[in-house]
Amino acid sequence: MHQQHTRSDFRSDTVTRPSPEMLAAMSAAEAGDAVYDDCPTTSALERLAAERLGKEAALFFPSGTQSNLAGLMAHCGRGDEYIAGQQAHVYRSEGGGGAVLGSIQPQPLPNEADGTIALDAIAAAIKPDDFHNAMTRLLALEDTFNGIPLPDDYLQQATELARAHGLATHLDGARLMNAAVATGRDPAWIAGWFDTVSLCLSKGLGAPIGSLLVGPRDLIERARRVRKMVGGGMRQTGYLAAAGIYALEHNVERLREDHARAQRLSQVLREYPELGAGEAQTNMVFMTPVAGFDATAFTGFLAERGIRVGGYGTLRWVTHLDVDDSDVEAVARACADYF
Ligand SMILES: *Cc1c(COP(=O)(O)O)cnc(C)c1O
């Protein structure tokens, strides 16, 4: 472990702090004014991301919420509509930004357990071109969804369905690299089904701040205007972009380690059926304790041992750069003592 930690923090993969190597890359960065498009390191990160995801252009954002918003607003205008999962981050967890700031109507549809939205539900929700209706413009999917990579054939079927109806496609790929590593697919293959893709650097990739929106140049230029409007045009972002370059160059393949640790964690938790733990496909384990089990007492017991877990009702364990095998074994010992 690169830093002394008093806790095993499984709440989220957003809790990581930059490693000494990443900090060294940041402090050595060359930075200029990125709003003037005059920051060599930010431009290098944008080129690298565009290349890794097989797109023409990329733009650096302070957060995934903002890169998703700019993606929505690049595709949709006032009175247009986007289709997304009822549980999708972009619909549920981003303050309704598409509606508030873009005047874009969301059309949420139920997510299946594997994160997909039924194709017939999508087809039925696409409104005919009639003056009574909002104009359905965009299908937005999320990969990974609750730690589950979208199935290969679904990526193809859903995006082909959208295109056949003249819809654009956006992927909230906050954890796209986890999906790529878990499925063995090239990230550019996954991104290739979509017009625009948002990727978080500050989740499992371990950068402190930053997301990227990638896509065709004309859409990225529209997104640049949105970014400016919402205050995301930042100046010497080269220091942050250096962390992003470091993350893309060093922290993608190692996501396998997080996935293996999540599997081990799932094994540990599944020894206790009352916890209702599921399996791990990438870096997350969800557990819904059985009725009558005092989850608050259990998480309180873990907290006394410095182990933190996310969520309420359904609890979420996330592995990342700042938890190692000893943290997982600490959970195993804590569970053994508790039960
Ligand atoms: C984290 C996350 C985002 C973006 O979150 P920010 O905290 O704004 O960077 C978007 N979508 C999903 C699925 C996420 O997990």
PDBQT file of the ligand as one rigid body, heavy atoms in Angstrom, charges set to zero:
ROOT
HETATM    1  C1  LIG A 401     -19.532   8.425 -10.557  1.00  0.00    +0.000 C 
HETATM    2  C2  LIG A 401     -20.445   8.275 -11.702  1.00  0.00    +0.000 A 
HETATM    3  C3  LIG A 401     -20.706   9.330 -12.571  1.00  0.00    +0.000 A 
HETATM    4  C4  LIG A 401     -20.118  10.705 -12.419  1.00  0.00    +0.000 C 
HETATM    5  O1  LIG A 401     -19.940  11.112 -11.133  1.00  0.00    +0.000 OA
HETATM    6  P1  LIG A 401     -19.082  12.369 -10.668  1.00  0.00    +0.000 P 
HETATM    7  O2  LIG A 401     -19.004  12.115  -9.222  1.00  0.00    +0.000 OA
HETATM    8  O3  LIG A 401     -19.849  13.554 -11.051  1.00  0.00    +0.000 OA
HETATM    9  O4  LIG A 401     -17.743  12.322 -11.350  1.00  0.00    +0.000 OA
HETATM   10  C5  LIG A 401     -21.543   9.096 -13.629  1.00  0.00    +0.000 A 
HETATM   11  N1  LIG A 401     -22.073   7.889 -13.834  1.00  0.00    +0.000 NA
HETATM   12  C6  LIG A 401     -21.838   6.836 -13.036  1.00  0.00    +0.000 A 
HETATM   13  C7  LIG A 401     -22.438   5.520 -13.351  1.00  0.00    +0.000 C 
HETATM   14  C8  LIG A 401     -21.015   7.002 -11.938  1.00  0.00    +0.000 A 
HETATM   15  O5  LIG A 401     -20.769   5.960 -11.144  1.00  0.00    +0.000 OA
ENDROOT
TORSDOF 0
